[in-house]
């Protein structure tokens, strides 16, 4: 069996064998950060976070800001979901949550200093549209009152198609949002029933059409392969519809079944999950069809139309990666608000408490709700740059790394360079005296390549990683 190569061109002239996929398809992190979130510790607390915020405020110049707001409420439970969410039909809880978000902003923002240039905002969840339009308008007023949004800022919101109509999407656009991301997963009714997320094709069609009518610059659709009751034939039908609907971006996620970690997944019938062979077949089929439809393979599980910003960033080697995945924005400091939200300020990561009650309690006491985080060492910063460069399929320039970090790459990473030999022999990357470059074929395996430089992988962790493909 051959799977077509995901690459930036339109030609499907290189094939990847099933043997090659199986050889390098291990368990590993997705590298939305390095060190990864499972390496955060409680040693990093509110005082630590305030220290890094203060250092930013005192700096002569700073990178722009990216803001993430976690809105955790959902009306119903999707069995596959691994997000931090609260299932409730009591919409009165949204107003209370907004009040505490306001308190958190009031505590954080004074520590940022006067430089609050903001290039990016993302509302995630949960279901952001669980909140009423009036409440979302209140949230945007709060954010605009605290932050200086650039005219070209990217403002994105995750959308559950079951919770919106044309009027809602027009109102979101009027609030300044210019990007939507729709959770579709699969159009097959049997699959939707198995994961407790019923959303007919017609509902999604109307939502995407309304997004375009409202003027959103980019519409993303999330798909998941590996769900219960999926088959090659059923997912092929889903792809028919997706290609016809023609979203600007597509995320094709591999479902990670970890019922021991995520309680909701225990409601999925294990025997209904597709086999490893079927999953691989669905992935290969999806990749081939999306490339044939004209989409560009960005990396990992992301595809975009050739004219999309992500595709242009891949071509001009300005692609970046953060907790929201691939992005066109330059490296930003990330400020997270809300329960379980993750932030990145300077050489630190922080994460808020996952418990809503604890989150409220901390804010009542005038404390930032930091539960854990990490202060990055010089080695962490070095390895982060190496891994993120490779994850974005950009050439890794040894001379530049040596100048910035004061090392001799060949000596510092002699062990890692030796471990890269099998990847080079398989045609997944090229190394020479100047650096490392991931080949077109190798872009499918960037997680595995990045893992070679992860010094924490040999240490115990409470997390379970997903398959790379």
Secondary structure, DSSP 8 states (H G I E B T S, - for coil): -EEE---SSS----EEEHHHHHHH--EE---SSSS-GGG-BTTS-HHHHHHHHHHHHHSS----EEEEEEE-EESS--TT--S--EE-S-THHHHHHHHHHHHHHHHHHGGG-S--EEEEEEEEES-GGGS-HHHHHHHHHHHHHH-EEEEEEEEEEEE-GGG--HHHHHHHHHTT--EEEEEEE---HHHHHHTT----HHHHHHHHHHHHHHT-SEEEEEEEES-TT--HHHHHHHHHHHHHHT-SEEEEEE----TTT-GGGGGS-GGGS--HHHHHHHHHHHHHHHHHTTEEEEETTEEEETTSHHHHHHHTT--EEETTEEESS-S-EEEEESTT-EEEETTEEEEE-S-HHHHHHHHHTT---EEEEEE--HHHHHHHHHHHHHHTT--EEHHHHHHHHTS-HHHHTHHHHHHTHHHHHTTSEEE-SSEEEE-TGGGGGHHHHHHTT-TTTTS--S---EE--
